[in-house]
């Protein structure tokens, strides 16, 4: 290569370098005030790591899907993974046979079974169920507040009209003899006080009248003071004997005036009533063992009611009672409990209560059935819930407690008195709690199912719920 060509190539190279330096200086001047922080980068779309069940964070999926209620799984991004891991963190380990026994580290029980881990996202109330608020609204779940209030109960029972035993009279003769005349001859006959019932011939009575007349003649005949005194004593003794033989004072005075004895003794009714027993006929022979009549006064009537032993705590003497009977629609009798019998009726296994009613016109007839409503003494401050909140099983009573945020828990309660609207709660609830009034069957079934699944999976965190929900009655 000659010297002229080398010189030309070197000039071209130098010119190119100079031109590049000039272009670099211009670019520097134009962008010297621009920093990387001022440059806006196009947004980069976040990619989910996985998707988790909206009701149970421990259930995940690598792709989008829906749960069994139609709810979309929630995407979990990288910055949320730590939160999910925190929820899935093991808090402690519990004994597989006794949830009250726990351990901070893994171990085995005395039967060689592994302790069950309890995660943060599993720390919910025992047997509780989580329902999406939208589903709760669709179910029409209604709740009520447990509160203390004045509470009384009405006990409806049945009763039977009976004869007032205070108005029953029996007639047994004090002498033996023969029935001469009978003036009341049929059961059920109505009689009035002082009415003549029968006349009885008794030789003993005739003899007693003769002794009275002898003593009476002695008083009239003897004027000597010592003999007169003895005659008067005999007369009073004979008069007393006639009274003991049921001879009336009027008959004795008539005997004293006439001086003639009577063959028969007369029996009179001591009060108004009806004949409930009749054991004599004309010409029959009677003795002191013979009950001639039984009379019952029906101006007052008893009503004997049947009270179950479980209701006895709410029934006391003096409680107001209303009676009704199907034979007289619209008619009511009002009274109060007069007496509670101390023994149990062996046929019905109930305690009997007695009421006393005035019975003008004999409208309440013995043997009649009546319906009775007993109003118990009100309790000033009783914890009560509506009757519709109570679920009854064969072994216990349950209510569904609303814990908030779509969480519900079945709670076993001990009940007391009940009326048409409320149920008294003795144990299991506190004032201010919310109980479910409608839809509790579905919630309770869900809680029972969840409890069973938790036990199968070893995830139950509390005392097992008894599986008797299928027997619920409301």
QUIURUR-V123932 format. One record per residue. N is the residue number from 1. SS is DSSP state (h for helix, s for strand, l for the rest). PSI is psi in degrees with one decimal (999 if undefined). Layout:
BEGIN
n->(N:N)
ss->(SS:SS)
psi->(PSI:PSI)
END
This chain:
BEGIN
n->(1:2:3:4:5:6:7:8:9:10:11:12:13:14:15:16:17:18:19:20:21:22:23:24:25:26:27:28:29:30:31:32:33:34:35:36:37:38:39:40:41:42:43:44:45:46:47:48:49:50:51:52:53:54:55:56:57:58:59:60:61:62:63:64:65:66:67:68:69:70:71:72:73:74:75:76:77:78:79:80:81:82:83:84:85:86:87:88:89:90:91:92:93:94:95:96:97:98:99:100:101:102:103:104:105:106:107:108:109:110:111:112:113:114:115:116:117:118:119:120:121:122:123:124:125:126:127:128:129:130:131:132:133:134:135:136:137:138:139:140:141:142:143:144:145:146:147:148:149:150:151:152:153:154:155:156:157:158:159:160:161:162:163:164:165:166:167:168:169:170:171:172:173:174:175:176:177:178:179:180:181:182:183:184:185:186:187:188:189:190:191:192:193:194:195:196:197:198:199:200:201:202:203:204:205:206:207:208:209:210:211:212:213:214:215:216:217:218:219:220:221:222:223:224:225:226:227:228:229:230:231:232:233:234:235:236:237:238:239:240:241:242:243:244:245:246:247:248:249:250:251:252:253:254:255:256:257:258:259:260:261:262:263:264:265:266:267:268:269:270:271:272:273:274:275:276:277:278:279:280:281:282:283:284:285:286:287:288:289:290:291:292:293:294:295:296:297:298:299:300:301:302:303:304:305:306:307:308:309:310:311:312:313:314:315:316:317:318:319:320:321:322:323:324:325:326:327:328:329:330:331:332:333:334:335:336:337:338:339:340:341:342:343:344:345:346:347:348:349:350:351:352:353:354:355:356:357:358:359:360:361:362:363:364:365:366:367:368:369:370:371:372:373:374:375:376:377:378:379:380:381:382:383:384:385:386:387:388:389:390:391:392:393:394:395:396:397:398:399:400:401:402:403:404:405:406:407:408:409:410:411:412:413:414:415:416:417:418:419:420:421:422:423:424:425:426:427:428:429:430:431:432:433:434:435:436:437:438:439:440:441:442:443:444:445:446:447:448:449:450:451:452:453:454:455:456:457:458:459:460:461:462:463:464:465:466:467:468:469:470:471:472:473:474)
ss->(l:l:h:h:h:h:h:h:h:h:h:h:h:h:h:h:h:h:h:h:h:h:h:h:h:h:h:h:h:h:h:l:l:l:l:h:h:h:l:l:l:l:l:l:l:l:l:l:l:s:s:s:l:l:l:l:l:l:l:s:s:l:l:l:l:s:l:l:l:l:l:s:l:s:s:s:l:h:h:h:h:h:h:h:h:h:h:l:l:s:s:s:s:s:l:l:l:l:l:l:l:s:s:l:l:l:l:s:l:l:l:l:l:s:l:s:s:s:s:h:h:h:l:l:l:l:l:l:s:s:l:l:h:h:h:h:h:h:h:l:l:l:s:s:s:l:s:s:s:s:s:l:l:s:s:s:s:s:s:s:s:s:s:l:h:h:h:s:s:s:s:s:l:l:l:l:s:s:s:s:s:s:l:l:l:l:l:l:l:s:s:l:l:l:l:s:s:s:s:s:s:l:h:h:h:h:h:h:h:h:h:h:h:h:h:h:h:h:h:h:h:l:l:l:h:h:h:h:h:h:h:h:h:h:h:h:h:h:h:h:h:h:h:h:l:l:l:l:h:h:h:h:h:h:h:h:h:h:l:l:l:l:l:s:s:s:s:s:l:l:l:l:s:s:s:s:s:s:l:l:l:l:l:l:s:s:l:l:l:l:s:s:s:s:s:s:l:l:l:s:s:s:s:s:s:s:s:l:h:h:h:h:h:h:l:l:l:l:l:s:s:s:s:s:l:l:l:l:l:l:l:l:s:s:s:s:s:s:s:s:s:s:s:s:s:l:l:l:l:s:s:s:s:s:s:s:s:s:l:h:h:h:l:l:l:l:l:l:s:s:s:s:s:s:s:l:l:l:s:s:s:s:s:s:s:s:h:h:h:l:s:s:l:l:l:l:s:s:s:s:s:s:s:s:l:l:s:s:s:s:s:s:s:s:s:s:s:s:l:l:l:s:s:s:s:s:s:l:l:l:l:l:l:s:s:s:l:l:l:h:h:h:h:h:h:h:h:h:h:h:h:h:h:h:h:h:h:l:l:l:l:l:l:l:l:l:l:l:h:h:h:l:s:l)
psi->(138.7:170.7:-30.9:-39.1:-36.6:-41.4:-39.3:-41.3:-38.6:-35.0:-39.6:-42.8:-43.6:-38.7:-39.7:-40.9:-42.4:-42.1:-39.8:-40.1:-38.4:-41.9:-38.3:-37.5:-38.9:-43.0:-39.3:-42.0:-37.8:-31.5:17.3:-21.9:3.8:124.7:158.8:-27.1:-19.8:-4.3:126.3:119.4:148.3:140.7:141.6:123.9:130.5:137.2:124.0:145.0:-41.4:-176.7:141.1:153.0:133.4:-20.0:-18.2:105.7:-16.8:-12.7:117.8:167.3:141.7:-14.1:158.3:142.4:-178.3:152.7:-175.2:-7.6:6.5:9.9:139.6:141.7:149.3:127.3:141.4:121.6:174.7:-40.0:-9.4:-9.6:-35.3:-36.3:-43.3:-40.6:-34.9:-39.2:-36.2:9.4:137.9:121.2:-44.5:-178.1:140.9:154.5:132.8:-20.0:-23.1:103.4:-16.6:-13.0:119.0:166.9:142.4:-14.0:158.1:142.2:-179.2:153.5:-175.9:-7.0:4.4:10.3:139.5:141.7:148.7:128.0:143.5:118.8:161.6:-39.6:-0.8:1.3:77.0:170.9:149.0:126.2:10.8:163.9:137.2:125.9:134.8:136.0:-32.5:-38.1:-39.0:-42.1:-39.7:-31.9:-13.4:37.3:125.3:147.0:163.0:154.9:132.7:125.3:160.1:137.1:166.6:131.5:130.8:159.3:151.0:123.9:117.8:127.6:-175.2:159.1:170.9:133.6:133.5:164.6:137.0:110.3:-17.5:-16.2:23.9:133.9:141.2:146.1:111.4:130.8:152.3:0.1:163.6:147.6:-160.5:143.6:118.8:-49.7:142.4:122.9:-23.3:111.1:4.0:148.0:143.3:-6.1:138.4:135.5:162.3:155.6:131.8:-2.1:139.2:128.5:-46.1:164.1:133.4:131.5:126.1:117.8:-36.0:-38.2:-38.7:-43.5:-40.1:-34.6:-40.2:-41.0:-38.2:-42.4:-36.0:-46.1:-36.5:-41.5:-36.2:-38.8:-39.5:-28.1:-37.8:122.9:-18.5:135.9:-47.4:-42.8:-34.6:-39.4:-41.3:-38.9:-39.8:-36.5:-41.0:-36.4:-43.2:-33.3:-41.8:-36.3:-41.8:-35.9:-39.4:-38.8:-38.7:-23.8:16.9:25.1:129.0:159.9:-36.1:-38.9:-36.5:-41.6:-38.6:-38.0:-39.3:-36.8:-43.6:-29.1:13.5:127.0:156.0:148.9:-25.5:161.1:141.9:138.7:131.1:150.7:131.4:-18.3:172.5:154.5:-166.2:158.0:118.5:-10.8:135.9:117.0:34.0:152.6:160.1:133.2:-8.2:154.0:135.9:158.0:173.6:-15.9:-7.6:123.6:108.9:-50.4:153.5:125.6:139.6:131.9:116.8:11.3:-19.8:142.5:147.5:150.1:121.1:116.3:155.0:123.5:126.6:148.8:-31.7:-14.1:-3.4:-26.4:-17.5:6.4:125.2:153.8:136.1:-13.9:135.7:145.0:139.8:129.5:143.9:153.3:142.7:-22.8:-18.5:77.7:139.3:-10.3:135.2:147.0:134.3:133.2:-164.9:155.6:125.5:-35.1:142.0:122.3:141.2:-6.2:166.1:138.2:116.3:-23.1:-44.4:-8.8:40.6:163.7:137.3:138.4:144.4:136.3:152.0:128.2:141.2:140.8:63.0:138.2:5.1:43.3:-32.9:107.0:138.4:135.0:-10.3:139.4:140.6:157.1:132.7:139.3:116.6:127.7:116.9:165.4:126.1:143.4:130.1:-39.2:93.6:137.7:121.1:152.7:158.3:147.8:-34.6:-11.4:-13.9:130.8:123.5:134.1:-178.8:-15.9:-17.3:171.1:136.7:143.8:151.6:120.1:129.4:117.8:-7.7:156.4:35.7:14.3:138.1:149.6:130.4:134.4:129.6:133.3:159.8:122.8:161.1:-121.6:157.7:149.3:-165.6:-16.5:-34.8:159.4:129.6:134.5:119.0:-35.1:150.1:-25.9:162.8:154.3:138.0:-15.9:156.5:128.7:149.3:134.2:-27.4:146.8:4.9:-21.4:-45.1:-40.9:-41.7:-38.4:-39.7:-41.2:-39.7:-44.0:-44.2:-41.7:-40.5:-42.2:-39.0:-39.9:-38.0:-36.7:-4.4:27.4:6.8:129.7:7.3:-167.6:132.1:143.4:133.4:137.4:62.5:24.6:-23.8:-14.1:14.9:139.7:147.9:999)
END
